[in-house]
Amino acid sequence: MERIEHHASFGGWQDVYRHRSEVLDCDMEVGVYFPPQADPGHPDHGPCPVLYWLSGLTCSAQNFITKAGAQRHAAEHGLILVAPDTSPRGDAVADAEGYDLGQGAGFYVNATQAPWDAHYRMYDYIVDELPAWVEADPVASGARAISGHSMGGHGALVIALRNPGRYRSVSAFSPIVAPSRVPWGEKAFGAYLGADRDAWAAYDAVALVAGAEERLPLLVDQGGDDEFLSGQLKPELLQAACDAAGHPLTLRLQPGYDHSYYFIASFIGEHIAHHARALRRKA
Ligand SMILES: N[C@@H](CCC(=O)N[C@@H](CSC=O)C(=O)NCC(=O)O)C(=O)O
């Protein structure tokens, strides 16, 4: 593991690490923000909870840490932020022409189809390998939450719904709530998981809500002027699935906001405060 960036930020540190992923069989870059409370000299020093952030299509480990303005809020609440890349990377890793398949578009699934199955195991990386690596550091308390944007919002919802007890809270910005039923997801799932749509349901938040073993409340913010709202995101499908299952959902339509990081930066403070409340509670 190698630290490749180290910046003072709001009394803490914004680092970027490169580490070897056995699950993905490639090197991965990860942004990690350590709040001031992680410093042994801080009066409130102690193990800090971790918020995992999953980014969207075309993103690397850089987009969230440079655009969301999350560090100020994480410093206030004493949260570690972990922002991984969105796919395996490298010359040996399969790729495709479009921005919505291949490198930068891992969709947080474990691919079963060649050539993708050689490296694309982002579900296992996010659920198991990355937390094991991050939380081996005693500065991490073991309490974790998860959030993300668009493709990463899909990843956050699916991972929380499939792993009861693993996350104290979950939220999403502009998530792809039903990837099995929209063009981005149909293209990616067809390539990574194959033609059998039954296999897609394990990675589709709307399909998973009915059978969720834990009714962990979902917080979702969605921009009203998002260019992808009606074609790719369809939050009304998540509302309907949650209503039918009795699953708690706070879906907030934010008028005037688009799909960009300007939207995320406007509400990330509220999401971090939401996660901090859940993470402070005793398990
Ligand atoms: N028009 C873009 C499409 C890609 C895009 O909008 N990516 C979003 C996430 S979309 C769903 O996952 C994003 O976060 N982009 C990075 C950013 O910093 O804004 C294109 O062609 O690139």
The ligand as an ORCA input file, in Angstrom:
! r2SCAN-3c Opt
* xyz 0 1
  N     -22.399     13.124    -19.859
  C     -21.448     12.448    -19.042
  C     -22.124     11.244    -18.481
  C     -21.425     10.770    -17.284
  C     -21.914     11.431    -16.011
  O     -22.761     12.283    -15.971
  N     -21.342     10.926    -14.926
  C     -21.779     11.339    -13.623
  C     -22.386     10.148    -12.945
  S     -23.709      9.527    -13.972
  C     -24.161      8.029    -13.236
  O     -23.482      7.268    -12.707
  C     -20.597     11.871    -12.831
  O     -20.551     11.791    -11.634
  N     -19.635     12.455    -13.559
  C     -18.406     12.942    -12.968
  C     -18.442     14.370    -12.490
  O     -17.446     14.778    -11.866
  O     -19.443     15.071    -12.691
  C     -20.234     12.089    -19.843
  O     -20.379     11.811    -21.005
  O     -19.126     12.039    -19.255
*
